Amino acid sequence: MSRKPRSLGLYLMVSVGLLGGCSVSSEGPLTRVGRVKVGIAYAVAVDGDYAYVTNNDGVVIVDIGAPTGPKKLALLKIDDGAFGIAVRDGIAYIAGDEDGFITADVTDPRNPRRIGLYQPGGSMTSVCLQGGRAYVGCGHRRLIVLSVDDPAHPTLLGEYTDEGRVMGLFCHGDIVYLADPTSGLEVIDMANPASPVKLTTVPDTPNAWGMDMHGTLLFLGCHANGVKILDASDPRNPKVVGSFSNGGEVYGVTGDDAFLYVGDLQDGVEVLDIRNPENPQMTARAERYGVHGVTHRGKYVHVATGNRGFIILEHRERTNR
């Protein structure tokens, strides 16, 4: 399902219908310190002092060197908008919805420019990088593997046909974790990208959507089924060790060995203490509604929302971490 306004449905009902009567709120040590209006935002990647935020116009580049005073620097225009994004070594790798997979030179963040394109057809949803490869989710039924050794000329190495939809990706070595809302979390061996091998579908991971990983812990947002914490020490056989749900709609997750930040369309940003991953406990909440994607760096949480644009939160409990 596309997340564009023309087919947002519930997204618009939550983001617009509740905006007028909802004030900014926070519970516990989680406070908004910065905001940039970028319209409906879907995902955010942080590289150095810059955040790259996808929206219906493309990619907005924000200077976050001063977290309390973020500044919009530029827009990389993409006709049909963008969803997933990854940034490395001055190059942005973009899942450009119907426009295809796009690479852009962002070494001058005030003047981003497109340098490469690959158009496999279908809606691009997500992207992750591993070495000289980009793994790109193509929405319905496809994961493609591209060589990006030359970012200006991405070339196809192989593809995997999924049973449902590819909404989230995380790659580690030759292993790709694929979030499929239909079947759950799938694990794919990409040692030979021309012939991918599905290793397993992890039980108890329905509605899988967004992912992050820290060490051997894999964090999985499962839309209406909350968050799952998995032990991926055996990457060919991850096991769910903990879970959290309060009835919301989880899209994005990011975390480490102490805290997990959860982006929930209904409940905003939630902070879970996961020092005991088998028993996660919510310790704070902010923003309340309309959160799509999250990432964090130190005590700052960077948030892509459907109703307030791009937001920076400070998690004060992490001040000395």
C-alpha positions in Angstrom: 0.0 0.0 0.0 1.4 3.3 -1.0 1.8 5.9 1.7 1.1 8.9 -0.6 -1.8 11.2 0.3 -3.8 9.9 -2.6 -4.1 6.5 -0.9 -3.1 7.3 2.7 -6.6 6.5 4.2 -5.9 5.9 7.9 -2.7 8.0 7.7 -4.6 11.1 6.8 -7.4 10.3 9.3 -4.9 10.2 12.1 -2.5 12.9 11.0 -5.0 15.5 9.9 -8.1 14.7 11.8 -6.4 14.7 15.2 -4.0 17.5 14.6 -6.3 20.4 15.5 -7.1 19.1 19.0 -3.7 17.6 20.0 -1.1 19.6 21.7 2.6 18.6 21.9 3.1 16.3 24.8 5.8 14.3 26.4 6.0 11.8 29.2 9.2 11.3 31.1 12.6 12.4 29.8 11.7 12.8 26.1 11.3 16.4 24.8 11.1 18.0 21.4 14.1 20.3 20.8 13.9 21.0 17.1 11.5 20.9 14.1 11.6 21.6 10.3 8.4 21.7 8.3 8.8 19.2 5.4 5.2 18.1 4.9 4.4 14.4 5.2 7.7 12.6 6.0 8.3 8.9 5.7 11.9 8.1 6.5 15.1 9.7 7.8 18.8 8.9 7.5 21.5 10.7 9.4 25.0 11.1 8.2 27.4 13.5 10.1 25.7 16.8 10.7 22.9 16.3 8.2 19.6 14.5 8.1 18.0 13.3 4.9 14.2 13.2 5.1 12.0 11.6 2.4 8.7 13.0 1.5 6.2 13.5 -1.3 8.6 15.9 -3.1 11.8 13.9 -2.8 14.5 14.2 -0.2 14.9 17.2 2.1 18.4 17.8 3.5 18.5 19.3 7.0 21.5 20.7 8.9 21.3 19.2 12.4 24.7 20.4 13.6 22.8 22.4 16.2 20.0 20.0 17.3 18.0 22.8 18.8 18.1 24.8 15.6 17.8 22.5 12.6 17.8 24.2 9.2 16.4 23.1 5.9 19.2 23.4 3.3 17.9 21.9 0.1 15.4 19.7 -1.6 16.4 17.0 -4.1 13.3 16.9 -6.2 11.9 13.5 -7.2 8.7 13.7 -9.2 6.8 10.9 -7.5 8.4 11.3 -4.1 10.6 9.0 -2.1 10.3 6.5 0.7 13.4 4.6 1.9 16.9 6.2 2.0 20.5 5.3 3.0 23.5 7.7 2.9 27.2 6.8 2.8 30.4 8.6 1.8 28.6 11.6 0.3 26.2 9.5 -1.8 22.4 9.1 -1.1 20.7 5.9 -2.2 17.0 6.5 -2.6 14.0 4.3 -3.0 12.1 6.7 -5.3 8.7 5.2 -5.3 7.6 4.9 -8.9 10.6 6.9 -10.1 13.0 3.9 -9.4 16.2 3.6 -7.4 18.1 6.9 -7.5 21.6 7.8 -6.4 22.6 11.4 -5.6 25.8 13.2 -4.8 25.2 15.0 -1.5 28.8 16.1 -0.8 27.5 19.6 -1.1 24.3 19.4 1.0 23.1 22.7 -0.3 23.3 21.5 -3.9 22.4 17.8 -4.1 22.4 16.3 -7.6 21.3 13.1 -9.2 24.0 10.9 -10.6 22.4 7.5 -11.2 19.1 5.7 -11.8 17.9 2.1 -12.0 14.2 1.5 -12.9 13.1 -2.1 -12.2 9.4 -1.1 -12.3 7.0 -1.0 -9.4 7.0 1.1 -6.3 10.4 1.3 -4.4 9.9 1.1 -0.6 13.1 0.5 1.2 16.9 0.3 0.7 19.9 -1.0 2.7 23.6 -1.0 1.9 26.2 -3.7 2.4 29.7 -3.3 0.9 29.3 -2.6 -2.8 25.7 -3.7 -2.9 22.3 -2.0 -2.5 19.3 -4.1 -1.6 16.1 -2.4 -2.7 12.5 -3.4 -1.8 10.2 -3.1 -4.8 6.9 -3.2 -2.9 4.9 -6.2 -4.2 6.9 -9.4 -4.4 10.4 -8.2 -5.3 13.8 -7.6 -3.7 16.5 -6.5 -6.1 20.3 -6.6 -5.6 22.3 -3.8 -7.3 26.0 -3.3 -7.6 26.8 0.3 -6.5 30.6 0.1 -6.7 30.0 2.9 -9.3 27.1 4.8 -7.8 26.5 6.6 -11.0 25.8 3.4 -12.8 23.9 0.9 -10.6 23.7 -2.5 -12.2 21.5 -5.5 -11.5 23.2 -8.5 -9.7 20.1 -10.5 -9.0 16.6 -10.5 -7.4 14.4 -12.4 -5.0 10.7 -12.9 -5.5 8.8 -12.6 -2.3 5.4 -14.1 -1.4 3.9 -10.7 -0.4 5.3 -7.2 0.0 8.8 -6.0 0.8 8.4 -3.1 3.3 11.6 -3.2 5.4 15.1 -4.4 4.9 18.2 -4.9 7.0 21.4 -6.4 5.7 24.4 -7.9 7.6 27.1 -9.6 5.7 25.5 -12.0 3.2 22.3 -12.1 5.2 19.3 -9.9 4.3 16.4 -9.6 6.7 13.2 -8.9 4.8 10.0 -7.5 6.5 6.9 -8.8 4.7 3.6 -7.7 6.3 2.0 -10.8 4.8 4.3 -13.6 5.9 6.5 -11.9 8.6 10.2 -11.7 8.9 12.1 -13.6 6.2 15.8 -14.4 6.2 17.6 -14.5 2.8 21.1 -15.8 2.0 22.6 -13.4 -0.6 26.1 -15.0 -0.8 25.3 -15.5 -4.5 23.0 -12.6 -5.4 22.2 -14.2 -8.8 20.6 -17.1 -6.8 19.2 -15.9 -3.5 18.2 -18.6 -1.0 15.4 -18.2 1.6 16.6 -19.6 4.9 13.5 -19.2 7.0 10.4 -17.2 7.8 10.5 -16.4 11.5 7.4 -17.4 13.5 5.4 -14.9 15.5 6.4 -11.9 13.4 3.1 -11.0 11.6 2.8 -7.5 9.9 6.6 -7.1 9.8 7.5 -3.6 8.7 10.5 -1.7 9.9 13.9 -2.9 11.3 17.1 -2.1 13.1 19.9 -4.1 14.6 22.4 -3.7 17.4 24.9 -6.5 18.0 23.0 -9.7 17.9 19.6 -8.1 18.8 17.3 -7.5 15.9 14.4 -5.0 16.4 11.3 -5.5 14.3 8.3 -3.2 14.1 5.2 -5.2 13.3 2.6 -2.6 12.6 -0.6 -3.5 14.6 1.3 -6.3 16.4 3.8 -4.0 18.2 7.5 -4.6 18.5 9.5 -7.9 18.5 13.0 -8.2 19.9 14.9 -11.1 18.3 18.1 -12.9 19.2 19.9 -13.1 15.8 23.1 -14.6 17.1 22.4 -17.4 14.7 21.4 -15.3 11.7 19.9 -18.3 9.9 17.5 -18.9 12.7 16.5 -15.7 14.7 14.2 -16.2 17.6 11.8 -13.8 19.3 12.9 -13.2 22.9 10.8 -10.2 23.8 7.8 -8.1 22.6 5.9 -5.0 23.4 2.5 -3.8 22.2 0.0 -1.2 23.4 -2.4 -1.5 20.5 -0.8 1.1 18.2 0.6 0.9 14.7 4.4 0.5 14.6 6.3 1.4 11.5 9.9 2.4 12.5 12.3 1.2 15.2 15.8 2.1 16.2 17.8 1.2 19.2 20.9 -0.2 21.0 21.5 -2.4 24.0 19.8 0.0 26.4 16.9 1.7 24.7 14.6 1.1 21.8 12.8 4.0 20.1 9.5 3.1 18.5 7.8 5.1 15.8 4.0 4.5 16.1 1.4 6.0 13.8 -1.1 6.2 16.6 1.0 6.7 19.7 4.0 8.8 18.6 7.5 8.0 19.7 7.8 5.5 22.6 11.0 4.7 24.5 11.5 1.2 25.7 14.1 0.2 28.3 15.5 -3.1 26.8 18.4 -3.7 29.2 16.4 -6.9 29.8 15.3 -7.6 26.2 12.9 -10.3 27.4 10.9 -7.8 29.3 10.9 -4.4 27.6 9.4 -1.5 29.6 8.1 1.8 28.3 9.7 4.7 30.0 8.7 7.7 27.9 6.5 8.9 25.1 6.3 12.0 23.0 4.6 13.5 19.9 1.6 11.2 20.2 0.5 10.8 16.6 1.6 10.3 13.1 5.2 8.9 13.3 6.5 6.9 10.4 10.3 6.6 10.7 12.9 7.1 13.5 16.6 6.9 13.9 18.8 8.0 16.7 22.3 9.3 17.5 23.4 9.5 21.1 20.6 11.2 23.1 18.9 12.7 20.0 16.1 10.9 18.2 15.3 12.0 14.7 11.7 11.5 13.6 9.8 11.5 10.3 6.1 12.3 10.9 3.0 12.5 8.9 1.7 15.6 10.5 4.6 17.7 11.9 7.4 17.0 9.4 10.9 16.4 10.7 11.4 16.5 14.5 14.4 16.1 16.8 13.7 14.8 20.3 16.2 14.8 23.2 16.2 11.7 25.5 17.5 13.2 28.7 17.9 9.8 30.3 20.8 9.3 27.9 22.6 12.5 28.6 25.6 10.8 30.3 25.6 7.8 28.0 
